[in-house]
Amino acid sequence: MAMNLRLTDAESDALRAKAEQEGRSMQEVARTAISQYVTDRPQRLLNAIDRVRTEDRELLERLSR
């Protein structure tokens, strides 16, 4: 499926620079980033939940009473 992605000038410049640095196309770099984001989401969610449990432990205990 085709998709248009609108980037700011700064985002486009950063993507272009990264692609050139790695010797890859901008499309390949963008697709890799999207794939990583989608794949890593469950782990990022678990990390966020653990962080809330740790940082707000006292509050959560008071709320559970």
Backbone as JSON, one array per atom type, in Angstrom:
{
  "sequence": "MAMNLRLTDAESDALRAKAEQEGRSMQEVARTAISQYVTDRPQRLLNAIDRVRTEDRELLERLSR",
  "N": [[0.85, -1.17, 0.0], [0.56, 2.19, -0.82], [1.77, 5.22, 0.68], [1.68, 8.54, 1.77], [3.98, 10.52, 3.45], [4.25, 13.21, 5.45], [6.76, 15.33, 6.33], [8.46, 17.61, 8.5], [10.75, 20.23, 7.56], [13.05, 19.98, 9.1], [12.82, 17.34, 10.05], [12.93, 15.94, 7.65], [15.5, 16.65, 6.77], [17.04, 15.47, 8.81], [16.4, 12.78, 8.45], [17.37, 12.37, 5.86], [20.1, 12.85, 6.28], [20.75, 10.76, 8.04], [20.2, 8.54, 6.43], [22.08, 8.9, 4.37], [24.42, 8.7, 5.88], [24.31, 6.03, 6.61], [24.32, 4.82, 4.18], [21.95, 4.11, 2.93], [18.6, 4.21, 1.57], [16.25, 6.91, 2.09], [13.66, 5.99, 2.36], [14.07, 3.32, 3.14], [15.3, 3.65, 5.65], [13.24, 4.97, 7.03], [11.19, 3.02, 6.94], [12.39, 0.97, 8.41], [12.59, 2.22, 10.91], [9.87, 2.55, 11.54], [9.05, -0.12, 11.65], [10.6, -1.02, 13.83], [9.5, 0.59, 15.86], [6.84, -0.31, 16.01], [7.23, -3.0, 16.68], [8.63, -2.83, 19.11], [6.82, -1.69, 20.85], [5.15, -3.18, 22.78], [7.08, -3.84, 24.76], [7.98, -1.29, 25.54], [5.65, -0.34, 26.68], [5.34, -2.08, 28.89], [7.64, -1.33, 30.3], [6.97, 1.31, 30.95], [4.76, 0.9, 32.62], [6.0, -0.47, 34.74], [7.67, 1.58, 35.63], [5.81, 3.46, 36.59], [4.66, 1.94, 38.65], [6.87, 1.74, 40.35], [7.71, 4.45, 40.84], [5.4, 5.61, 41.83], [4.58, 4.08, 43.94], [3.88, 4.43, 46.71], [1.63, 6.15, 46.56], [-0.12, 4.55, 45.01], [-0.5, 2.44, 46.78], [-1.88, 3.76, 48.86], [-4.22, 4.47, 47.51], [-5.33, 2.02, 46.99], [-6.5, 1.18, 49.3]],
  "CA": [[0.0, 0.0, 0.0], [1.3, 3.45, -0.89], [1.44, 6.15, 1.75], [2.43, 9.79, 1.77], [4.41, 10.91, 4.79], [4.64, 14.61, 5.46], [7.76, 15.63, 7.34], [8.93, 18.99, 8.56], [12.07, 20.35, 6.92], [14.06, 19.44, 10.03], [12.7, 15.88, 10.05], [13.42, 15.48, 6.35], [16.96, 16.81, 6.78], [17.6, 14.46, 9.71], [16.23, 11.48, 7.79], [18.3, 12.35, 4.73], [21.46, 12.73, 6.82], [20.9, 9.4, 8.59], [20.24, 7.62, 5.29], [23.38, 9.07, 3.72], [25.42, 8.18, 6.8], [24.23, 4.56, 6.6], [24.36, 4.32, 2.81], [20.64, 3.53, 2.62], [17.62, 5.19, 1.1], [15.4, 7.5, 3.12], [12.52, 5.09, 2.54], [14.5, 2.16, 3.9], [15.52, 4.08, 7.03], [11.92, 5.24, 7.61], [10.49, 1.75, 7.13], [13.05, 0.28, 9.52], [12.19, 2.92, 12.14], [8.46, 2.22, 11.8], [9.02, -1.53, 12.06], [11.12, -1.08, 15.2], [8.53, 1.23, 16.75], [5.69, -1.2, 16.16], [7.69, -4.21, 17.34], [9.08, -2.54, 20.47], [5.76, -1.07, 21.64], [4.77, -3.92, 23.99], [8.11, -3.73, 25.79], [7.95, 0.09, 26.04], [4.48, -0.24, 27.55], [5.67, -2.76, 30.14], [8.61, -0.48, 31.0], [6.24, 2.46, 31.49], [3.96, 0.41, 33.75], [6.93, -0.73, 35.84], [8.13, 2.87, 36.13], [4.72, 4.03, 37.4], [4.59, 1.13, 39.88], [8.01, 2.07, 41.21], [7.74, 5.86, 41.22], [4.16, 5.99, 42.52], [4.23, 2.95, 44.8], [3.2, 4.9, 47.92], [0.31, 6.65, 46.16], [-0.93, 3.4, 44.59], [-0.88, 1.69, 47.99], [-2.92, 4.51, 49.55], [-5.44, 4.42, 46.69], [-5.9, 0.67, 46.99], [-7.14, 0.91, 50.6]],
  "C": [[0.89, 1.23, 0.0], [0.84, 4.38, 0.22], [2.29, 7.39, 1.58], [2.75, 10.15, 3.2], [4.9, 12.34, 4.72], [5.57, 14.87, 6.64], [8.05, 17.12, 7.35], [10.28, 19.03, 7.84], [13.15, 19.74, 7.8], [14.02, 17.92, 10.05], [13.25, 15.29, 8.76], [14.94, 15.56, 6.28], [17.62, 15.74, 7.64], [17.52, 13.07, 9.08], [17.22, 11.34, 6.64], [19.73, 12.13, 5.23], [21.72, 11.31, 7.34], [21.02, 8.38, 7.45], [21.59, 7.7, 4.59], [24.49, 8.48, 4.57], [25.48, 6.66, 6.75], [24.29, 3.97, 5.2], [23.07, 3.62, 2.4], [19.72, 4.62, 2.11], [16.82, 5.73, 2.28], [14.22, 6.58, 3.4], [12.91, 3.89, 3.39], [14.7, 2.51, 5.38], [14.17, 4.31, 7.72], [11.16, 3.94, 7.88], [11.09, 0.95, 8.27], [12.63, 0.89, 10.85], [10.74, 2.58, 12.51], [8.34, 0.78, 12.29], [9.52, -1.7, 13.49], [10.12, -0.52, 16.19], [7.36, 0.29, 17.04], [6.07, -2.46, 16.94], [8.03, -3.97, 18.8], [7.98, -2.0, 21.38], [5.37, -1.87, 22.88], [5.81, -3.79, 25.11], [8.15, -2.31, 26.37], [6.78, 0.28, 26.99], [4.75, -0.9, 28.9], [6.67, -1.93, 30.97], [7.92, 0.72, 31.64], [5.41, 2.04, 32.71], [4.86, 0.15, 34.95], [7.43, 0.58, 36.46], [7.07, 3.52, 37.01], [4.59, 3.26, 38.71], [5.69, 1.52, 40.87], [7.92, 3.5, 41.74], [6.52, 6.26, 42.05], [3.67, 4.9, 43.48], [3.41, 3.4, 46.01], [1.78, 5.37, 47.6], [-0.61, 5.49, 45.79], [-1.38, 2.58, 45.79], [-1.99, 2.42, 48.74], [-4.24, 4.44, 48.8], [-6.11, 3.04, 46.75], [-6.62, 0.33, 48.3], [-8.59, 1.31, 50.61]]
}
